[in-house]
Amino acid sequence: MSIPTVAIVGRPNVGKSTLFNKIIKRRKAIVESHPGVTRDRNYEQIQWMDRSLMVVDTGGFDVTEEDDILKAAREQLRIALEEADLIVLVVDGREGPTYGDQVMVDMLRRSERPFLVGVNKIDSIKQEPLLAEFYSLGVDQLIPLSAEHSLGVGVLMDAAMELLPEAEEMSEKEEGTKICIVGRPNVGKSSLVNKMIGQERVLVHHRPGTTRDSIDTRFSYQDKEYTIVDTAGIRRKGRVSVSLEKYSVIMALRSIQRVDVAILVTDAVEGITEQDSHIAGYVEEAGKGLIVAVNKWDAIEKDDRTIGRYAEEVREKLKFAPYAPIITVSALTGQRVTKVFPFIDQVVERHRKRISTSEVNIILEKAVERHHPPLYRGKPLKFYYASQVSTRPPTFVIFTNYPDGVHFSYKRFLENQFREAHDFTGTPIRLILRKRK
C-alpha cells in the first residue's frame, strides 16, 4: 500500500517541529527556541481517523538568509514539494505575514500541490483578529493554531484528510508478490536485481548511490508473478548529502511500505554494520517479511565454519529479528541467487498466515501454564482469551486484566510460544494487549 504524505513547511522558528510532535503524539523532532535547529527532514507514519499517512517535518526556509543551514533547508523544502501529496505551511501569527511567507505561498501555488496555511501561536480567542493580516497572502482559508497548547491541530488534520488522496491498494492479482531490495549503498542491490530477473533492467555502477529512485520491475519466475523494487541505498545521516540522497532515503522507506517482503542485502567482506541493523529495523517496524541476503560470498576465504560464524554475527546484530532467514549469494557470479525465490515464497506464506481462534487460545493457555506471569503491583495477571485480528503481519489481540502490567520480557516469551507452535519464518508477529471490558 502506498500511503499519502503530508509535509510541514515554513520559515525557521514558526513552530513546525512543535506541530509535528503534536500530530504524531510524541516528542520526536528536536524543538529549540532559535532558528535553524531542524536541519534534517523528520518523518513518521501515523493513523488519523482510521487512515494511514506519512507526516514529514522539514527544516526552516528563509529567502532572506544565505548561510549554509538555510540553503540546505530550502533544498529540503524543494524535496518535500516533490514527494508530498499535501503541504501544510506554518506561519507565525504573532509576527504577522512576511516576505518569506509570501514567497513560499507563491512557490506552493506553482507546485500545483494542495496546501493549507496554519497560523501558529494563536493561543486564545483574543488573538484570532491577528489572522486578518494573513489574508494579504491571497489564501482563502486560514486555520488558527497553537501547536504548543494543542489548539486547532485536530481542525487542521481534519481539513488535511479532505484534501489527501486515498491510499493506493496493491493488487495481488496484477502484481503478485512484491519484493523490496534494501541495504547500504554499494552492497550489490542492483546487481542482485539483475540476476534475479535475468536481464539488465537496472543500471549497475560501482559508485555508491547510482540508483537514486525506486525502480519497479515486474517479472515471472517458474510461473509465479513478482514485482521487485530496487531502492536507493540508505546512508547514515551524517553521510547523506542534501538533495537527491535525502530524497532517496524517504523513497526507500516508502517503498518498504508497499511490499510483502524486504530483502536486506549485506556485504560479506565488510560484515554486518550498524546501518544494516537500522535498515532491518525499518523493515521490522513496518511489519514486513525480512530475508537477509549476504552478498559477495565469492569474495571471502571460507572454511567449514565460515557460514556458521557469519550466521551467528547476523543473529547477534539483528537480535530483534531472529526469525529472518539468511542466504549467502554472489550477485556477480549468480551463485545461489535462484535459491532466494523459495525463501520469498515461504516468507510471504507465513506473512499471510492465519490461525483459528481456538488454536490461538490453546497456545496462550499452554504458555501461561508453562510460565506464569509475574505479579503486577501485588496482583495476579490474568489472560482471558485471544484471537488473530489480521495478517501481514500476523497480529493477535490478547485480553487481560492489566495490559500495562505485562512486562516486555513476558510479551517476548508469549511471542516465542506462538513461534514454537506455528512456523512464522521470515515474518514479524504482533501481540496487542487489551483490557477486557
C-alpha positions in Angstrom: 0.0 0.0 0.0 1.3 3.4 -0.9 0.1 5.9 1.7 -0.3 9.7 1.3 2.3 12.1 2.6 1.9 15.4 4.4 4.9 17.8 4.6 5.0 20.6 7.2 7.0 23.6 5.8 7.6 27.2 6.9 10.2 29.7 7.9 12.5 29.0 10.8 11.1 29.2 14.4 7.4 29.3 13.4 6.6 26.1 15.3 6.9 23.4 12.7 8.6 20.8 14.9 6.2 21.5 17.8 3.2 20.9 15.4 4.9 17.8 14.1 5.3 16.4 17.6 1.6 17.2 18.5 0.4 15.4 15.3 2.5 12.2 15.9 1.6 12.5 19.7 5.2 12.1 20.9 8.3 14.2 21.1 10.5 13.1 18.2 11.7 16.3 16.4 14.2 18.5 18.3 12.5 21.7 19.4 14.6 24.7 20.3 13.9 28.4 20.5 16.4 29.6 17.9 16.1 29.3 14.1 17.6 26.6 12.0 17.6 23.7 14.5 15.7 21.2 12.4 18.2 20.6 9.6 17.1 17.1 8.6 13.6 16.2 7.5 11.9 14.0 10.1 9.1 11.6 9.1 6.7 9.4 10.9 3.8 7.1 9.8 0.7 7.7 11.8 -3.0 6.8 11.9 -5.5 9.6 11.8 -9.3 8.9 11.7 -8.6 5.2 10.7 -6.3 6.4 7.8 -2.6 5.9 7.5 -0.4 8.7 6.4 3.2 9.8 6.5 4.0 13.2 8.2 7.2 14.9 7.2 8.8 17.8 9.3 11.2 20.0 7.3 14.0 22.4 8.0 13.3 26.1 8.1 13.3 28.1 4.9 14.1 31.8 4.6 14.6 33.6 1.3 16.4 36.5 3.1 19.2 34.4 4.5 22.1 32.8 2.5 24.0 30.8 5.1 24.6 27.1 4.6 22.0 25.8 7.0 19.1 27.8 5.5 20.3 26.9 2.0 20.0 23.3 3.0 16.6 23.8 4.5 15.5 25.5 1.2 16.6 22.4 -0.7 14.7 20.2 1.7 11.6 22.2 1.0 12.0 21.6 -2.7 12.3 17.9 -2.0 9.3 17.9 0.3 7.3 19.5 -2.5 8.3 16.7 -4.8 7.4 13.9 -2.5 4.3 15.2 -0.6 0.7 14.8 -1.5 -0.3 17.8 0.7 1.7 20.7 2.1 1.0 22.4 5.5 2.5 25.9 5.5 3.0 27.2 9.1 3.3 30.9 9.7 3.9 33.0 12.8 0.6 34.7 14.0 2.5 37.0 16.4 5.0 38.2 13.8 2.5 38.7 11.0 2.9 37.9 7.3 6.5 38.3 6.0 8.1 38.5 2.6 9.3 34.9 3.1 5.7 33.7 3.8 4.6 35.4 0.5 7.4 33.7 -1.5 6.5 30.3 0.0 2.8 30.7 -0.9 3.8 31.6 -4.4 6.1 28.5 -4.6 3.2 26.3 -3.3 0.8 27.7 -5.9 3.3 27.0 -8.7 3.8 23.4 -7.4 0.1 22.7 -8.0 0.1 20.6 -4.8 -2.9 21.1 -2.5 -1.8 23.1 0.6 -3.2 24.5 3.9 -2.0 27.5 5.8 -1.8 27.2 9.6 -1.4 30.5 11.5 0.5 29.3 14.6 0.9 30.9 18.1 -2.7 32.0 18.2 -3.0 30.9 21.9 -6.5 32.4 22.7 -9.7 33.7 21.1 -8.5 37.3 21.8 -5.6 36.7 19.4 -7.7 35.5 16.5 -8.0 39.0 15.0 -4.3 38.6 14.1 -5.5 36.3 11.3 -6.9 39.1 9.3 -3.4 40.3 8.3 -2.6 37.0 6.7 -5.4 37.3 4.1 -2.9 39.6 2.3 -1.2 36.4 1.2 -4.1 35.7 -1.1 -5.2 32.5 0.7 -8.9 31.7 1.0 -8.7 29.6 4.2 -6.6 30.2 7.3 -6.5 27.8 10.2 -5.6 29.3 13.6 -3.3 27.1 15.6 -1.5 27.0 18.9 0.8 23.9 18.4 2.3 24.4 21.9 -1.1 24.2 23.5 -2.6 21.7 21.1 -5.3 24.1 19.9 -6.6 23.8 16.3 -4.4 20.7 15.5 -7.4 18.5 15.1 -9.1 21.1 12.8 -6.0 21.2 10.7 -5.7 17.5 10.3 -9.4 17.1 9.5 -9.0 19.6 6.7 -5.9 17.7 5.5 -7.9 14.4 5.4 -10.4 16.0 3.0 -7.6 17.0 0.6 -5.5 13.9 0.7 -5.8 11.1 -1.9 -6.9 7.7 -0.8 -4.1 5.1 -0.2 -3.2 3.1 -3.3 -4.0 -0.6 -2.7 -1.7 -3.1 -4.1 -3.3 -5.6 -6.4 -2.0 -9.2 -5.7 -3.7 -10.5 -8.9 -1.9 -8.0 -11.1 1.4 -7.6 -9.4 1.9 -10.9 -7.5 4.4 -10.9 -4.7 6.0 -7.5 -4.1 9.7 -7.6 -3.1 11.8 -4.7 -1.9 15.6 -4.8 -2.1 17.1 -2.6 0.6 20.6 -2.1 2.0 23.5 0.3 2.3 25.0 1.8 -0.9 27.4 -0.3 -2.9 26.5 -3.7 -1.4 25.2 -5.0 -4.8 21.5 -4.5 -4.7 21.1 -3.5 -8.4 23.4 -6.5 -9.4 21.2 -8.8 -7.4 18.1 -7.5 -9.1 19.6 -8.1 -12.5 20.5 -11.7 -11.6 17.0 -12.3 -10.2 15.1 -11.1 -13.2 17.7 -12.5 -15.7 18.3 -9.3 -17.6 19.9 -5.9 -17.4 16.9 -3.8 -16.4 18.6 -1.8 -13.7 21.7 0.4 -14.1 24.7 -1.2 -12.3 27.6 1.0 -11.3 30.4 0.6 -8.8 29.9 4.1 -7.4 27.5 4.3 -4.4 24.2 6.0 -4.9 23.7 5.3 -8.6 20.2 4.1 -8.0 18.6 7.4 -7.0 14.9 6.4 -7.0 12.9 3.2 -6.6 12.5 1.2 -9.8 9.6 -1.3 -10.0 10.2 -4.3 -12.3 7.6 -6.9 -12.9 8.7 -10.4 -14.0 7.8 -14.1 -13.8 9.8 -17.0 -12.3 8.5 -20.6 -12.6 5.0 -19.4 -13.4 4.8 -17.0 -10.4 4.4 -13.3 -10.7 6.7 -10.9 -8.8 7.2 -7.2 -8.7 10.7 -6.2 -7.4 11.5 -2.7 -6.1 15.2 -1.8 -6.2 15.6 1.1 -3.7 18.4 3.6 -3.4 21.0 2.8 -0.7 20.2 4.1 2.7 23.1 6.0 4.1 23.9 7.1 7.7 22.5 10.6 8.4 26.0 12.1 8.7 26.8 11.0 5.2 23.6 11.9 3.5 24.1 15.0 1.4 21.2 17.3 0.8 19.1 16.9 -2.3 18.8 13.6 -4.2 20.5 11.4 -1.5 18.0 12.6 1.2 15.1 12.1 -1.3 16.4 8.5 -1.8 16.1 7.7 1.9 12.4 8.6 2.3 11.6 6.9 -1.1 13.2 3.7 0.2 11.2 3.9 3.4 8.0 4.5 1.4 8.9 1.5 -0.8 9.2 -0.7 2.2 5.6 0.2 3.0 4.4 -1.1 -0.4 5.9 -4.6 -0.3 5.3 -8.1 1.2 8.9 -9.0 1.7 12.1 -6.9 2.1 15.5 -8.5 1.1 18.3 -6.9 3.2 21.5 -7.1 1.1 24.6 -7.1 3.2 28.3 -7.3 2.3 30.2 -10.5 3.3 33.5 -8.7 3.2 32.5 -5.8 5.5 30.2 -7.9 7.7 27.1 -6.7 9.4 27.2 -3.0 10.2 25.2 -0.8 12.5 23.5 0.7 9.4 22.4 -2.8 8.3 20.7 -3.1 11.7 19.0 0.2 11.3 17.6 -0.8 7.9 16.4 -4.1 9.2 14.7 -2.1 12.0 12.8 -0.1 9.4 11.5 -3.3 7.9 10.5 -4.8 11.3 8.7 -1.6 12.3 6.8 -1.7 9.0 5.7 -5.2 9.8 7.1 -6.7 6.5 8.7 -10.0 5.9 12.5 -10.0 6.1 15.2 -12.0 4.3 19.0 -11.4 4.9 21.0 -11.9 1.7 24.7 -12.0 2.3 26.2 -10.8 -1.0 29.8 -11.1 -2.3 30.2 -14.5 -0.7 32.6 -15.4 -3.5 35.0 -12.7 -2.3 35.9 -14.2 1.1 38.0 -17.1 2.2 35.9 -19.9 3.6 36.2 -23.0 5.7 33.6 -25.4 7.1 32.8 -23.0 9.9 32.6 -19.7 8.0 28.8 -19.7 7.3 28.1 -20.6 10.9 30.2 -17.7 12.2 28.5 -15.3 9.9 25.0 -16.5 10.8 25.9 -16.1 14.5 27.1 -12.5 13.8 23.8 -11.7 11.9 21.8 -13.1 14.8 23.8 -11.0 17.3 23.5 -7.8 15.4 19.8 -8.4 14.4 18.5 -9.6 17.8 15.1 -8.1 17.2 14.6 -10.2 14.0 15.8 -13.7 14.9 13.0 -15.0 12.5 14.7 -13.7 9.4 16.2 -16.5 7.1 19.8 -16.0 6.0 21.1 -16.9 2.5 24.6 -16.4 1.1 24.8 -15.3 -2.6 27.0 -13.8 -5.2 25.3 -11.3 -7.4 28.4 -11.1 -9.5 28.5 -14.8 -10.4 24.9 -15.7 -9.8 25.7 -18.2 -7.1 22.6 -19.3 -5.2 20.6 -16.3 -6.5 17.7 -18.6 -7.6 17.6 -20.0 -4.1 16.2 -16.7 -3.0 12.8 -17.4 -4.6 11.8 -20.4 -2.3 12.6 -18.2 0.7 10.5 -15.4 -0.7 7.5 -17.7 -1.3 7.9 -19.2 2.2 8.1 -15.8 3.9 5.0 -14.5 2.0 3.0 -17.6 3.0 3.9 -17.1 6.7 3.3 -13.3 6.5 -0.3 -14.0 5.4 -0.8 -16.9 7.8 -4.0 -17.1 9.8 -4.7 -19.4 12.9 -8.1 -20.3 14.2 -9.3 -18.6 17.4 -9.5 -22.0 19.2 -5.9 -22.8 18.3 -4.7 -19.3 19.4 -6.3 -19.8 22.8 -4.8 -23.3 23.2 -1.3 -21.8 22.6 -2.0 -19.0 25.1 -3.3 -21.4 27.7 -0.2 -23.7 27.4 2.1 -20.8 27.5 0.6 -19.5 30.8 0.7 -22.9 32.3 4.4 -23.3 31.3 5.4 -20.0 32.8 3.0 -17.9 34.9 3.3 -14.1 34.5 4.8 -12.2 37.5 2.5 -10.2 39.8 1.6 -6.6 38.9 1.5 -4.3 41.9 0.9 -7.3 44.1 -2.0 -8.5 42.0 -2.0 -11.6 39.6 -2.1 -11.0 35.9 -4.9 -12.9 34.1 -5.2 -13.7 30.4 -8.8 -14.3 29.4 -8.8 -15.1 25.7 -7.1 -14.2 22.4 -7.7 -14.1 18.7 -5.9 -13.3 15.5 -7.3 -10.0 14.1 -5.2 -9.6 10.9 -2.4 -10.8 8.7 0.6 -9.1 7.0 2.0 -9.4 9.6 0.0 -11.9 11.8 -1.5 -9.9 14.6 -3.0 -11.2 17.8 -5.1 -9.4 20.4 -4.8 -10.8 23.9 -7.3 -9.7 26.6 -6.0 -9.3 30.1 -6.9 -7.5 33.3 -3.8 -5.3 33.4 -2.3 -4.6 29.9 0.3 -2.2 31.3 1.4 -4.9 33.7 2.7 -7.3 31.1 6.5 -6.9 31.0 8.3 -6.7 27.7 10.2 -9.9 28.5 6.9 -11.8 29.2 5.4 -10.5 26.0 8.5 -11.7 24.1 8.0 -15.1 25.9 4.5 -15.3 24.5 5.7 -14.4 21.0 8.2 -17.2 21.2 5.5 -19.7 22.2 3.4 -18.7 19.2 6.5 -19.2 17.0 7.2 -22.7 18.6 3.6 -23.7 17.9 3.5 -22.4 14.3 6.1 -21.6 11.7 6.4 -17.9 11.2 9.7 -17.9 9.4 10.6 -14.5 8.0 7.7 -12.5 9.4 7.3 -10.4 12.5 4.2 -11.1 14.6 2.4 -8.5 16.6 0.9 -9.1 20.1 -1.6 -6.4 21.2 -2.7 -6.4 24.9 -6.1 -5.1 25.7 -8.1 -4.7 28.9 -11.3 -6.8 28.9 -14.3 -4.5 29.1 
